[in-house]
Amino acid sequence: MALSDKRREIRIISLMTAASMIEDYVSSGVTTEDIELSEDEIEMLGTENKKTAAKLRAMAAKLEQS
Protein backbone atom coordinates (compact mmCIF):
# COMPACT_ATOMS: atom_id res chain seq x y z
CA MET A 1 0.00 0.00 0.00
CA ALA A 2 1.38 3.40 -0.98
CA LEU A 3 1.99 6.08 1.61
CA SER A 4 -0.15 9.20 1.53
CA ASP A 5 1.75 12.40 0.75
CA LYS A 6 1.47 13.58 4.36
CA ARG A 7 2.59 10.20 5.75
CA ARG A 8 5.57 10.19 3.38
CA GLU A 9 6.51 13.73 4.46
CA ILE A 10 6.29 12.79 8.15
CA ARG A 11 8.32 9.61 7.61
CA ILE A 12 11.06 11.58 5.85
CA ILE A 13 11.17 14.04 8.75
CA SER A 14 11.32 11.13 11.19
CA LEU A 15 14.19 9.45 9.34
CA MET A 16 16.16 12.68 9.09
CA THR A 17 15.58 13.48 12.78
CA ALA A 18 16.71 10.01 13.82
CA ALA A 19 19.79 10.29 11.62
CA SER A 20 20.76 13.60 13.21
CA MET A 21 20.20 12.33 16.74
CA ILE A 22 22.19 9.16 16.16
CA GLU A 23 25.03 10.97 14.44
CA ASP A 24 25.27 13.65 17.15
CA TYR A 25 25.15 11.25 20.12
CA VAL A 26 28.90 10.71 20.51
CA SER A 27 29.89 14.22 19.45
CA SER A 28 27.58 15.69 22.10
CA GLY A 29 30.19 14.92 24.73
CA VAL A 30 29.14 11.50 25.97
CA THR A 31 31.75 10.08 28.35
CA THR A 32 32.96 6.60 29.22
CA GLU A 33 31.08 6.87 32.51
CA ASP A 34 27.85 7.90 30.79
CA ILE A 35 27.60 4.77 28.67
CA GLU A 36 30.14 2.42 30.27
CA LEU A 37 32.28 2.04 27.14
CA SER A 38 36.01 2.58 26.72
CA GLU A 39 37.34 5.48 24.65
CA ASP A 40 38.07 3.06 21.78
CA GLU A 41 34.55 1.64 21.99
CA ILE A 42 33.07 5.14 21.98
CA GLU A 43 35.09 5.89 18.86
CA MET A 44 33.73 2.72 17.23
CA LEU A 45 30.22 3.72 18.30
CA GLY A 46 30.70 7.10 16.64
CA THR A 47 31.77 5.41 13.41
CA GLU A 48 28.84 3.00 13.48
CA ASN A 49 26.44 5.82 14.28
CA LYS A 50 27.64 7.72 11.21
CA LYS A 51 27.04 4.63 9.05
CA THR A 52 23.57 4.17 10.51
CA ALA A 53 22.76 7.85 9.99
CA ALA A 54 23.86 7.58 6.35
CA LYS A 55 21.53 4.61 5.84
CA LEU A 56 18.62 6.51 7.38
CA ARG A 57 19.32 9.52 5.16
CA ALA A 58 19.44 7.23 2.13
CA MET A 59 16.04 5.83 3.10
CA ALA A 60 14.67 9.38 3.38
CA ALA A 61 16.13 10.32 0.00
CA LYS A 62 14.53 7.27 -1.59
CA LEU A 63 11.16 8.26 -0.15
CA GLU A 64 11.59 11.81 -1.44
CA GLN A 65 12.09 10.45 -4.95
CA SER A 66 9.04 8.20 -4.90
C-alpha positions, -999 to +999 in steps of 0.1 A: +000+000+000+014+034-010+020+061+016-001+092+015+017+124+008+015+136+044+026+102+058+056+102+034+065+137+045+063+128+082+083+096+076+111+116+058+112+140+087+113+111+112+142+095+093+162+127+091+156+135+128+167+100+138+198+103+116+208+136+132+202+123+167+222+092+162+250+110+144+253+137+172+251+113+201+289+107+205+299+142+194+276+157+221+302+149+247+291+115+260+318+101+283+330+066+292+311+069+325+278+079+308+276+048+287+301+024+303+323+020+271+360+026+267+373+055+246+381+031+218+345+016+220+331+051+220+351+059+189+337+027+172+302+037+183+307+071+166+318+054+134+288+030+135+264+058+143+276+077+112+270+046+091+236+042+105+228+078+100+239+076+064+215+046+058+186+065+074+193+095+052+194+072+021+160+058+031+147+094+034+161+103+000+145+073-016+112+083-002+116+118-014+121+104-049+090+082-049 
